[in-house]
């Protein structure tokens, strides 16, 4: 499967396709880095595109097990997780994501783990 095929969304969410390359991020560390390196204006553009579809996205994803999710549903999940993890600056009316006294990202370690460990 090509990268483009892996990054496609289910047909009913194709209107969100322009956001996939930059916002469908598979890891928590990647999502945190995106949050802290993105302007409020760009966060707001993503937020506005997804907020009205978030419940529909969640309902669609409810139809799949995490360990048996098709590639397009996984891309949708990654997009929704990034939305969830980046929504708070918009909802809390932040003016910047560059916070002076924030813990330095380069000093953080975010571990990945298997939701379904091998049996």
C-alpha positions as CSV (number, residue, x, y, z in Angstrom):
1,X,0.0,0.0,0.0
2,X,1.3,3.4,-0.9
3,X,1.7,6.3,1.6
4,X,-1.2,8.1,-0.2
5,X,-3.5,5.1,0.2
6,X,-2.6,4.8,3.9
7,X,-3.4,8.4,4.4
8,X,-6.8,8.4,2.9
9,X,-10.0,8.9,4.9
10,X,-13.3,7.0,4.7
11,X,-15.5,8.5,1.9
12,X,-17.9,10.4,4.2
13,X,-14.9,12.3,5.7
14,X,-13.0,13.1,2.4
15,X,-13.8,16.9,2.9
16,X,-11.2,16.7,5.7
17,X,-8.5,15.2,3.4
18,X,-6.6,18.5,3.1
19,X,-5.8,18.3,6.8
20,X,-4.5,14.7,6.8
21,X,-0.9,15.3,5.8
22,X,-0.3,17.8,8.6
23,X,-2.7,16.8,11.3
24,X,-3.3,13.0,11.2
25,X,-0.4,12.3,13.5
26,X,0.0,8.8,14.9
27,X,2.0,9.6,18.1
28,X,1.4,11.6,21.2
29,X,4.8,13.2,20.9
30,X,4.1,14.2,17.3
31,X,0.8,15.7,18.3
32,X,2.4,17.7,21.2
33,X,5.1,19.0,18.9
34,X,2.5,20.0,16.4
35,X,0.5,21.9,19.1
36,X,3.5,23.8,20.4
37,X,4.8,24.7,16.9
38,X,1.6,25.9,15.3
39,X,0.2,29.4,15.4
40,X,-3.2,30.0,17.0
41,X,-4.5,31.0,13.6
42,X,-3.6,27.6,12.1
43,X,-4.9,25.8,15.1
44,X,-8.2,27.7,14.7
45,X,-8.5,26.7,11.0
46,X,-8.1,23.0,11.9
47,X,-10.4,23.3,14.9
48,X,-13.1,25.0,12.9
49,X,-12.9,22.3,10.2
50,X,-13.2,19.4,12.7
51,X,-15.4,20.6,15.6
52,X,-18.6,20.1,13.7
53,X,-17.6,16.6,12.6
54,X,-16.0,15.3,15.8
55,X,-19.1,13.5,17.1
56,X,-19.7,11.9,13.7
57,X,-16.0,10.8,13.5
58,X,-16.3,9.3,17.0
59,X,-19.5,7.5,16.1
60,X,-18.0,6.1,12.9
61,X,-14.9,4.9,14.8
62,X,-17.0,3.1,17.4
63,X,-17.7,0.5,14.7
64,X,-14.1,-0.8,14.8
65,X,-11.9,-2.6,17.2
66,X,-8.6,-0.8,17.8
67,X,-6.6,-4.0,16.9
68,X,-8.6,-4.5,13.6
69,X,-9.0,-1.0,12.2
70,X,-8.7,-0.4,8.5
71,X,-6.1,2.1,7.3
72,X,-8.6,4.8,6.4
73,X,-10.3,4.5,9.9
74,X,-6.9,4.7,11.5
75,X,-6.1,7.9,9.7
76,X,-9.4,9.3,10.8
77,X,-8.6,8.3,14.4
78,X,-5.2,9.9,14.2
79,X,-6.9,13.1,12.9
80,X,-9.5,13.1,15.7
81,X,-6.8,12.5,18.4
82,X,-4.8,15.4,17.1
83,X,-8.0,17.5,17.2
84,X,-8.6,16.5,20.8
85,X,-5.1,17.2,21.9
86,X,-4.9,20.6,20.1
87,X,-8.4,22.0,20.9
88,X,-7.7,23.5,24.3
89,X,-5.8,26.6,23.1
90,X,-8.8,27.6,21.0
91,X,-11.4,26.7,23.7
92,X,-9.4,28.5,26.4
93,X,-8.8,31.6,24.1
94,X,-5.0,31.4,24.2
95,X,-3.2,34.0,22.2
96,X,-0.1,31.8,21.5
97,X,1.1,28.3,21.9
98,X,4.6,29.5,22.7
99,X,4.4,29.6,26.5
100,X,7.4,31.1,28.2
101,X,7.5,28.9,31.3
102,X,6.5,25.6,29.6
103,X,8.6,22.5,30.2
104,X,11.0,22.1,27.2
105,X,9.8,19.5,24.8
106,X,13.3,18.4,24.1
107,X,13.6,17.3,27.7
108,X,10.5,15.2,27.5
109,X,10.3,11.5,26.8
110,X,7.0,10.2,25.5
111,X,6.9,6.4,25.4
112,X,4.9,4.4,22.9
113,X,3.2,1.3,24.0
114,X,1.1,-1.4,22.5
115,X,-2.6,-1.2,23.4
116,X,-2.8,-4.9,22.7
117,X,0.5,-6.5,23.8
118,X,1.5,-9.7,22.1
119,X,0.0,-12.8,23.7
